[in-house]
Amino acid sequence: MRRVTSVYAAEEARRNLSRHLSRPKQREDLEELLGSVEVIATAPSTGQPLFSTIELPDKDQPILLAAIGAWATHLLSGDFQHFGSYYGKRIEGVLILTPGDYLSSRTE
């Protein structure tokens, strides 16, 4: 199984954890995890809708574009606010799931 993330997603995760200065263990865990995945370039956001039926904020477009560009089978996101309406759907071959739903589907 190939596991990838984008430079953009990795930096966003680091930023989110840096807001919680009392969580050094989570930051260590993140760096360990990032060391075990392929980090790919990020497609820039164009500020335009991705497709006529996909509406994502500019900050989330690079996440989906990187998954599509990497030929990923799944995009895992806990961002319910922006990706929630796409959970369980495929966009350009990429199935969008929460991490929990993905893990549940792997153990069934």
WOTA-V861424 format. One record per pair of residues at least 6 apart in sequence whose ideal C-beta (glycine too) atoms are under 7 Angstrom apart, sorted by the first residue. I is the first residue (numbers start at 1). J is the second residue. Records with the same first field share a line. If there is no record, write none. Layout:
BEGIN
I: J  J
END
This chain:
BEGIN
2: 38
3: 37  38
4: 37  38  40  70  72
5: 34  37  39
6: 40  42  62  63  66
7: 39  41  42
8: 42  62  63  66
9: 63
10: 34  39
13: 30
14: 30
17: 23  26  27  30
40: 66  70
42: 62  66
43: 62  65  66  69
44: 62
45: 58  61  62
47: 58
49: 55
50: 56  61  64
54: 91
56: 64  82
57: 82
60: 79  82
63: 77
64: 75  91
67: 75  94
68: 92  94
72: 94
73: 94  95
74: 94  95  97  102
75: 94  96
76: 97  98  99  102
77: 83  96
78: 98  99
83: 96
86: 96
87: 96  97  98
88: 97
89: 96
END
